[in-house]
Amino acid sequence: MSKTRLSERIGRLDYPIRKYNALARSLEEKGEKVIYLNIGDPLKYDFTPPSELVEEACRALREGHHYYSPSEGLKELREAIAFKEKSWNGVQVDPKNVLVTNGVSEGINALYAALVNEGDEVLIPDPSYPLYINFADFYNAKKVFYRTLEEEGWRPDPDDIRRKITDKTRFIVINNPHNPTGAVYPEKTVKEILDIAAEHGLPVVSDEIYDALVFEGSFKSTAAVASEDNVVIGMNGFSKTFLVTGWRLGYIYLRGPEEKIADLRAALLGFLMTRLSAVTPLQVALARFAVKAPKHLEDLKRRLDERRRYTVRRLNEIPGVSLATSPAGAFYAFPRIDVDMDDEEFTKRLLLEEKVFVVYGSGFGPLGARHVRLVFLPPVQQLEEAFVRMERFMRRVAGS
Ligand SMILES: Cc1ncc(COP(=O)(O)O)c(C=O)c1O
C-alpha cells in the first residue's frame, strides 16, 4: 500500500521547543517526575490570569458574543489595543492599522505569507525565536541571521545587519525583550537599526510580546523611536503579559506613512480573511479589560524577578554553566554550557538522566550552539530541585 504523499514544505518544519515533548511524557508515564523548563507558559506554573479578565470572559459568553467577528478583529478591541500601546509604550497607532490575530504565532505566519516569495531574504537575530526561522523555511525564503553580542547582553550588531542587506531582503526582525536570551535592547541600538532600515526602504518587524516584563535597563518600543519615514510592523499580544496563553490572541500594528503601509495592511488582511476571524468572546473580554490600568503586572514582575535573580545566581554556581550577562527581561535564561557534547545531545541526556527538560540552544540559530534555554517561571523551590539535578549531571559528565 502506498503511503499518503506529504508536502515538501511540511518536512522543513522543525519546532525545537516541543520536539522532545513525547519523550518527556513517556518518562512521566513510567512514573518519573519531569521538571519542565522548556515552554514559556506561565500558566503551567503558579500564575493565573487577572480574575477581572476571567470575569469579563464569562460575561462576554453570557451576553452571547458567539458569532464570527471581522477578520481584522473587533473594532472595540482594536481601539483598546491602540489605547494600550499609547499608555504602555508611548506608541501612537490608528485602530484601523491594528489587526487582531490568533496569537503572535499567527501574526508571524501572516507576515511571511504576505511579504515573502521563494528565495527572498529575511534578516533575523541569531539566536532567534524559532517561528521566525520556521516560517522562513516553510515559505522557502532564505533566513539570514544577524549577529547579537553575548558579552554585551546579546545586543544586536547593527554593522552586521548593514553588511547582510541585499536587494532580496524583505524585512528586518527585532525581538525586544528577546526570547531566548532575555536581552532588552538599548534605545540607541534600536534607533541604529531603524536608520539602516530607512536607508534601504525596509520595514522593521518588532516583536514586543514581553514589553511589560523588564527587570533591568529600560525598554523602548521600536515604533516609539522610529522616524516619520520608517515602516514598523509591531507584533504583540496578550499571552504573556495578561497571562492568557491559551486564549490565542495577539495583534499586528502598522505604523508609517499611509502610502507605504496601505498595501501591507490589505495583504495581511487578505491572509487573515482565510481563517475568518479570531475568537470573538475573548476579544470582547480583552477589549473591556485592556483599557484599564494593568494592576496585575506589579505582582507578576515581582514574582518573576525573584525567580530570575535566584536562577542567575544558581546557574553561575554550576561548574561548566555560565551566563555572560543576566537576562534583563522576559522569562528565559540562555546560559552557555561547556561540556564535551553538542547542545542537543546535552538536552536529551539531561532529560533522560535527570528528568530536567530544557531546549537546546542551536534550535534558535547558529550562535545558540553550546547554550540551552530554560524558563525561570517555576517557584524557587522547583527551580532549586532542577538546579540540583543539573549540577549533579554536570559533575557527572565533566568527570566522565
Ligand atoms: C518572541 C515571541 N513571539 C511570539 C510568541 C508567540 O506567542 P503567542 O502566539 O502566544 O502570542 C512567543 C511565544 O513564546 C514569543 O516568545
The ligand as a Tripos MOL2 file, in Angstrom:
@<TRIPOS>MOLECULE
LIG
   16    16     1     0     0
SMALL
NO_CHARGES

@<TRIPOS>ATOM
      1 C1          9.0840   36.2790   20.8700 C.3       1 LIG1
      2 C2          7.8040   35.5490   20.7770 C.ar      1 LIG1
      3 N1          6.9500   35.8480   19.7830 N.ar      1 LIG1
      4 C3          5.7890   35.2100   19.6430 C.ar      1 LIG1
      5 C4          5.4120   34.1980   20.5070 C.ar      1 LIG1
      6 C5          4.0900   33.5150   20.2790 C.3       1 LIG1
      7 O1          3.1500   33.9610   21.1740 O.3       1 LIG1
      8 P1          1.5840   33.7820   21.0300 P.3       1 LIG1
      9 O2          1.3170   33.0520   19.7760 O.co2     1 LIG1
     10 O3          1.1440   33.0360   22.2420 O.co2     1 LIG1
     11 O4          1.0290   35.1850   21.0040 O.co2     1 LIG1
     12 C6          6.2570   33.8450   21.5530 C.ar      1 LIG1
     13 C7          5.9000   32.7380   22.4630 C.2       1 LIG1
     14 O5          6.6690   32.2230   23.2180 O.2       1 LIG1
     15 C8          7.4830   34.5360   21.6910 C.ar      1 LIG1
     16 O6          8.3390   34.2380   22.6620 O.3       1 LIG1
@<TRIPOS>BOND
     1     1     2 1
     2     2     3 ar
     3     2    15 ar
     4     3     4 ar
     5     4     5 ar
     6     5     6 1
     7     5    12 ar
     8     6     7 1
     9     7     8 1
    10     8     9 2
    11     8    10 1
    12     8    11 1
    13    12    13 1
    14    12    15 ar
    15    13    14 2
    16    15    16 1
@<TRIPOS>SUBSTRUCTURE
     1 LIG1         1 GROUP 0 **** ****
